[in-house]
């Protein structure tokens, strides 16, 4: 089994980097099985092809523009994901959309894909997330952990590793 948790976003554009911040918080807080890879995708695109080819489960963590109140958590699964790419909820999605289209073309599209995100407040230049969105990072991590659990994958909190 291959599972990828992919955080995407631009960390110099305030809330746009929340996906990267969330996967880094996941990496710090949990130990995952060896077949689960956490990737800081930043604003990468086609260079992710090999990393995302033939995965069994792809969890994308991102800031979104979903027309919801700022700070609203969003989860889109499998059949809802193509709508995510058509609507361009996130400013960097064109690159990821190209990667996903390429994987589909060569028959290596993820077997299952879930997008976990938060309606961003600010996409302007800045190294800090807004307090509202920064406060949602633990919720995004919890959503990823819950999604993994739904697929039978246990995330072990780091403070419990030695027990």
C-alpha positions as CSV (number, residue, x, y, z in Angstrom):
1,X,0.0,0.0,0.0
2,X,1.2,3.5,-0.8
3,X,-0.3,6.6,0.9
4,X,0.8,10.2,0.4
5,X,-0.2,13.1,2.5
6,X,0.6,16.2,0.3
7,X,0.6,19.7,1.8
8,X,0.6,22.3,-0.9
9,X,0.7,26.1,-0.8
10,X,2.9,29.1,-0.9
11,X,4.3,30.0,2.6
12,X,5.1,33.5,1.6
13,X,1.5,34.3,0.8
14,X,0.0,34.2,4.3
15,X,-2.9,31.7,4.5
16,X,-2.1,30.2,1.2
17,X,0.7,28.2,2.9
18,X,-1.7,26.5,5.4
19,X,-1.4,23.1,3.7
20,X,2.4,23.1,4.1
21,X,2.1,24.2,7.7
22,X,-0.5,21.5,8.4
23,X,1.6,18.6,7.0
24,X,4.7,19.8,9.0
25,X,2.5,19.8,12.1
26,X,1.4,16.3,11.3
27,X,5.1,15.2,10.8
28,X,6.0,16.7,14.2
29,X,3.0,15.3,16.1
30,X,2.5,11.8,14.7
31,X,4.4,8.8,13.7
32,X,2.9,7.1,10.7
33,X,3.5,3.7,9.1
34,X,6.4,3.4,6.7
35,X,4.0,3.2,3.7
36,X,2.6,6.7,4.5
37,X,4.7,9.5,3.0
38,X,4.3,13.1,4.1
39,X,5.3,15.5,1.3
40,X,5.7,19.3,1.5
41,X,4.7,20.0,-2.0
42,X,4.9,23.8,-1.6
43,X,4.1,25.2,-5.0
44,X,5.6,22.2,-6.9
45,X,3.8,20.8,-9.9
46,X,5.2,18.4,-12.5
47,X,8.1,17.4,-10.3
48,X,5.5,15.6,-8.1
49,X,4.6,13.1,-10.9
50,X,6.8,10.2,-9.5
51,X,5.8,10.9,-5.9
52,X,2.0,10.7,-6.8
53,X,2.0,7.9,-9.4
54,X,0.1,4.8,-8.5
55,X,-0.7,5.8,-4.9
56,X,-3.5,4.0,-3.2
57,X,-4.6,7.1,-1.2
58,X,-3.7,10.7,-1.8
59,X,-4.6,13.2,0.9
60,X,-4.1,16.8,-0.3
61,X,-4.1,19.5,2.4
62,X,-4.5,23.0,1.1
63,X,-6.0,26.5,1.4
64,X,-9.2,26.8,-0.6
65,X,-11.5,29.3,-2.1
66,X,-14.9,27.6,-1.7
67,X,-17.2,30.5,-1.2
68,X,-17.6,29.6,2.5
69,X,-17.0,31.7,5.6
70,X,-13.3,32.2,6.3
71,X,-11.9,29.4,8.5
72,X,-14.5,26.8,7.3
73,X,-13.0,23.4,7.0
74,X,-13.6,21.6,3.7
75,X,-13.4,17.9,2.8
76,X,-13.8,16.6,-0.8
77,X,-13.6,12.9,-1.6
78,X,-13.0,11.0,-4.8
79,X,-15.9,12.0,-7.1
80,X,-16.0,15.6,-5.7
81,X,-12.3,16.1,-6.4
82,X,-12.6,16.8,-10.1
83,X,-14.9,19.7,-9.2
84,X,-12.2,21.0,-6.9
85,X,-9.8,21.3,-9.9
86,X,-12.4,22.7,-12.3
87,X,-13.3,25.4,-9.8
88,X,-9.7,26.4,-9.0
89,X,-10.3,26.8,-5.3
90,X,-6.6,27.5,-4.6
91,X,-4.3,29.9,-6.5
92,X,-1.6,27.2,-7.3
93,X,-4.1,24.5,-8.4
94,X,-3.3,24.8,-12.1
95,X,0.1,23.0,-11.4
96,X,-1.5,20.2,-9.4
97,X,-4.3,19.9,-11.9
98,X,-1.7,19.3,-14.6
99,X,0.0,16.6,-12.5
100,X,-3.3,14.9,-11.9
101,X,-4.3,15.0,-15.6
102,X,-0.9,13.6,-16.5
103,X,-1.3,10.7,-14.0
104,X,-4.7,10.0,-15.4
105,X,-3.4,10.0,-19.0
106,X,-0.7,7.4,-18.2
107,X,-3.0,5.3,-16.1
108,X,-1.3,6.1,-12.7
109,X,-4.0,8.2,-11.1
110,X,-4.4,7.6,-7.3
111,X,-6.9,4.9,-6.5
112,X,-8.5,7.2,-3.9
113,X,-8.1,11.0,-3.4
114,X,-9.3,13.3,-0.7
115,X,-8.8,17.1,-0.5
116,X,-8.8,18.5,3.1
117,X,-8.7,22.3,3.3
118,X,-9.7,25.5,5.0
119,X,-11.4,28.5,3.5
120,X,-8.5,31.1,3.6
121,X,-8.8,34.6,4.8
122,X,-5.8,36.3,3.2
123,X,-3.7,35.4,0.1
124,X,-1.5,38.5,0.2
125,X,2.2,38.5,0.5
126,X,3.3,37.7,4.1
127,X,5.1,35.1,6.0
128,X,2.5,34.7,8.8
129,X,-0.9,33.1,8.5
130,X,-3.8,35.1,9.9
131,X,-4.7,34.1,13.5
132,X,-8.0,32.6,12.3
133,X,-6.3,30.2,9.8
134,X,-3.3,29.5,12.0
135,X,-5.8,28.3,14.7
136,X,-7.3,25.8,12.2
137,X,-4.0,24.0,11.6
138,X,-4.6,21.5,14.5
139,X,-8.1,20.9,13.0
140,X,-6.6,20.1,9.6
141,X,-4.2,17.7,11.2
142,X,-7.0,16.0,13.1
143,X,-9.0,15.7,9.8
144,X,-6.0,14.0,8.2
145,X,-5.6,11.6,11.1
146,X,-9.3,10.8,11.0
147,X,-9.2,10.3,7.2
148,X,-6.2,7.9,7.6
149,X,-8.1,6.0,10.4
150,X,-11.1,5.7,8.0
151,X,-8.7,3.8,5.7
152,X,-7.4,1.6,8.5
153,X,-4.2,3.5,9.0
154,X,-3.2,4.4,12.6
155,X,-1.3,7.6,13.4
156,X,0.5,7.3,16.7
157,X,0.8,10.5,18.6
158,X,4.5,11.2,19.2
159,X,4.2,11.6,23.0
160,X,2.9,8.0,23.1
161,X,5.7,6.4,21.1
162,X,7.9,5.6,24.1
163,X,5.0,4.1,26.1
